[in-house]
């Protein structure tokens, strides 16, 4: 039994394009964001609407490759292609873009992208365990605050920052509750539906409406699970997907894993649980800018070195979600995730002794049969069919 609320979730993107058109007519400011390190609290406190930008489909890549090298991560090429072809309505409506130095490819692509929109690049420290990392990131937050105030013609107050912190903490709590539903065995929600809900939420314009919808969906899943319904049979191998972010248009590995007999119960990546683990401290005796900086710096991305927090998170999720196998997905030319895959495999095998496979691919369908062969063998190893 599929939750009826999923039909509403699937329509969110189109509904929110209309909402953005309406917002622009009312002179609302729109801020586009590419990465989980982009602090939405500052955007909301500026009275603007934060929106995710497109970058998960293959179609715009051909246009991007006229400018960018072909041997580049598909996420970067897709993001750039959407922008230069003006086929991402969220980029089109954005008044300002927040970018970040998570990898060299994105950093250099943003130099070209600033020709199309006002854009500010936040410079991340290279590791969170280094002395001065938080101070560095605090300075970057303050620079961004000044840029937003300058470009949007507003003043970001402490009161607005605290209100934004509470709102986004409630959104993260709602998303964590949705994720937690798939701790049930068998999982009451397919991995494909879970990633659809996660991905579509990023395009949501009205945060309160989005929180209500996610809570409605979770309540419905809870009811379905209580009645013993699941899209999977008992004993279906339970899979944790880690690695590069996935969205609609780049979900082929999730689709193949479930078509071949698995159940993707958990997403560790920054399109999943990784960005929900930590809330911003709401203690009003603290500087809210420091609290925001502290929270975002904890995100365990492979751009950080070392990145042991990601390994610790994977280890915990394997236990919480009763995982039978781990799939580590890397997009081609995403060097940090590809190299870090060796550490993931070592940790999974040493601590749990369960199968772990790394898949390197792009957004195209050119390798579907090859992937299907490897995934089928992996599911068979887990005891599935």
N, C-alpha and C positions, 0 to 999 in steps of 0.2 A: 504494500500500500504506500503510494507516494503522497507526501504531504501536499494538500491543496494550496498552501501558501507559496509553494515553489513557483506556481504560475505567476504570482504577483512579483516574486523575486526576479524571474526571467524577464519581466517587462520593465524592470527598474531603469535600465540604461536609457531606453527610449523615453520613458516618462521624465527622466531627469534632464534630457536634452531640452524638452519643452519647458521644464522648470528653469533651466539656465537662460533660455530665450526670454522668459518672463522676468527673471532677475535682472537681466541686462536692460530691459525696458524701464525698470525701476531704478536704474543707475547703481545697482549692486556691483561690487567688485568681485572678480573671480581670480583665484590663485591656483595655478596648476602645479601638481607635485608628482615627481617620478619615483620617489624612494621613501622607505619607511623611516629614514633618518630626518626627513622633512618635518619640522615641528608644527603640527596642525593647530596647536593651542595658540600660537602667535597669529596665525591667519584668522582664526575665529575672534580673537581678542581685538583684531583690527577691523572687525565688522565685515569681513570678507567671507567668501565661500571657498573652502578648500576642495579641490576635485582631483581625482587620480587621472593621469594622462595615458592615452592608448600606447601599447607597445607589446602586444601579445599575439599579433597576427602576421601571417607570412606575406599577405598581398602587397603591403607598401615597401617590402624589402628591395624589389627590383629598382624602384626609384631612388632609394637610398644608396644602392651600389653604384649609381652613376657618380656619386661624390665620395662615398666611404669605401674602404677596401672590402673585398668579398670575405676575406678570412677574419671577420669580426663577429662578435657575439650577436646572435639574431635579435636579442632584446634591444640592443643599441640601434641596430639598423632599422628595426620595425618602428621604434620610437621616432627616429629621425625621418623615416619615410612618411609616417603619418603627418608629421609637422610640415614638411616641405610640399606635400601634396594637398594639404588642407583638408584631410579626410578624417581627422579626429575632431569632432565638434567641441570637445572639452578643451583642447588646445586652442581652437578657433576663438572660443569665448573668453579665454584667459587674458587678464590684464597684466599678469606678472607670473613668472615661472621661478620656482625654487628648485635648484639642482644641487648636486653634491659630488664629492670626489671619491666615490666608492671604488672606482677602478680607472685605469689610465684611458681606456677606450671611451668611457662616458665623459671623462674630464675633457678630452680633446673634442669629442662630438659637441659638447656644450659651447665650445668656442665658435662653432659654426651656427649652432641653433640660436645664439643671441642675435643673429641678423634678423630673425623673424619676430621675436618678442623681447620685451624687457626681462632680463634673466639675472638671477644672482646665484652664484655657486658657493656653497658652504664647504669649507676645507676641513675634512675630518682628521683627527689625530690617527696615527698609524696603529696604535694599540692602546687599550684602556688601562693596562697595568703600568704604563709609563708615568713617572712623576710629571705633574703639570697637565695631564691629559684633560682632566675636568676643567681646569682653568682655561686651557686652549678652547675647548668646546663652548664654554661660557662666553668667551670673547666672540666666537662665531655666532652664537645666539644673539648677542647684543648688536653685532653688525647687521644681522638679518632684521632684527627689530627696527633698527634705524632705516634700513632700505625699504621695508614695508611701509613705515610711516611716511617716508619721502615719496615713494611711488604711488601710494594710495591716498595720500593727503589726509592722514588720520593721526591720532595719538593713541598708543596702546597703553591702557591704564593697568595698574596692579589689580584693580577690582575685576576688570574684564579678563585678565589672565587667569585669575582664580576661578571665575565662572567657567571659562573654557576648559580648565583642568578637570573640574568636576564633571562636565558634560562628556568629555572624551574618556574619562575613567569609567563612566556608566556604559559608554559604547563598547569599550574593551571588555568589561565584565559580561555584557550581553553576548559578545562573540565567543568568549571563553566558555560560557554556559552552553552555547550551541555546539562547540567543538566537543565538550565533555559528553554529549549524548552518545557519541560513538565509542565510548568506553564500554557500553553495553555490548554483549556478545550473544547473537550476531548483531552487527551494527544496524541501527534503524534507518540510517541515511547513507546512500551511496557516496563514494568519493567524488563522483562527477557532480552530484547535487550539492555536496558540501563546498566544492571549489566554486561552483556557480554562485552560491550564496555569498561566499567570501569576496569574490571578484566583483560582483554587482554592487555590493555594499560600498566599495570604494568610489563608485560613481554617484553615490547618493548625496543629494544637495541638502536636504533637511535632516539634520542629525537626529532630532527627536522622532521624526517619522521612521527613520531607519532603525533606531533602537526598538521602537514599538513593533516593527515588522519582524525583526530578528527574534524578539521575545515571543511574538505570536507563532512564528515558525517553530521555535524550540518547544513551546507548550504543546503544539500539535505533534511534534516528534515524540515527546514524552508520553503523550496519550497513545500513540501508535505502538510505541515500544511496550507500554504497559499491557497492551492487548496481545502482545507476542508477535507482532508483524515485523518483517524485515525483508529487504530486497535480496537477502542472502540466506542460504541454507546454513544450518548448524554445522560447524566444522570448517567453514570457508576460511582459507588462510588470511590472516589479518596482517596488513602491510602498512608500514610507516614510510611515507615519502618525504625525503629530505633533499637538500640541495638548492638549486636555483628556483626562483619564483615561477609559478605557473598561473595562467589565466585562461579565459575562454578564447580559443584560437590557438593556444599552445598546450592544450590538454590531452594530446594524443597518447602520452604514456599512461595517464590515469585511465583513459578509455580502454587501452589495450590490457592493462593490468586486470581490469574488472571483466572484460570480455573473455580473457583467458582463464578466469576462475578465481580471481583474488578479490579481496575487499580492502580498499584503501581507507583506513580508519582514521588516519592522522596525517596532517601536513605540518612538518616542522619549519618549513621555509618562511621567508618574510611575506609570503602570501598566506601564511597560516599562523601557527601558535607563537612563533618566534617573536612577533611584534606585540603580542598580547600578554606576555608573561609578567611584565612590570607595569604597575600603575604609577602615576606621578604623585608624589607625596603632597597631600592636601593640607598639611600643617601650616596654618596661617601665620605662625611666627617666623617662617622661613621666607626667603626671597623666592617668589614663584619662578623666576627665570633660572635660578640655580636648580630648583626642583625639577623643572622641565629638562634642563641640560643633563642632569644626573640620570634621569629615566632613559632618555634617548641613547645615551652613551652605552647603556647596558645591552643594547641589541647585539646579539652575537653573530655578526656578519663575517663572512670569510675575508673581507677586506682588512679585518683587524689581525694583527700578529703579535702574540699568539692569540688563538681563539678557542681556548679550552671550554669556555662557557657553552659553546654549541655542542660539544661532545657530552658535557654534563646534562644538557637539556635532552639530547637524543636518548641518553641512558635512562633518564627519568621517564620519558614518554613511552619507551619500550615496555616498562613495567606497568604504567598507568593504563595503557591501551591494550595490554596483553598481546603484544606484537609477535608474529611468527617470523617475519622477515623484513629487511630494510632495503629500500630502493633509493639510491643516491643519484639524483638527476642533475646532470651538468649540461648547460648549453655549450655548443662548440665555441672554442676560444675564450671561455670563461676560466682563465688560468687559476684564479684563486680557489674556486670551488673544485676544479679538476684535481689540483694538487692536494687540497685538503681531504679529498676522497680517501686517500690512503690512511689518514688518521681515523676517519670514520669507520672504515672497514676493520682496522686494528681494534678499535674500542668495542665495536659490536661483537666481533668474534671472540675477543679475550674475555669480555665480561658476561656475554650471554650465550655464545656458541651457536648463534642462529645465522642463517644465510644472509649475506649482504651483497648486493650487486650494484655496480656503477654503470649508468647509461649515459653516453654522451651523444647528443643529437642536436637538431636545429628545429625550426618551425615547419619545414616542408614535410611532405608525405613521401619523399623519395626513398626513405629507409624503413617504411612501415613493415615490410615483410621480414627484414632482418631483425627489427625490434620485436616483432611478434614471435619469431623463433626463439630469441633469447629469453623473452618474458615467459613464454610457455614452458620452457625448460626450468625456469626459476620457480614458477608456480607448482610445477610437478615436484620439484625438490621439497617444497613446503607441504606436500601432501594433498595438493588440490588437483583439479582436473580441468 
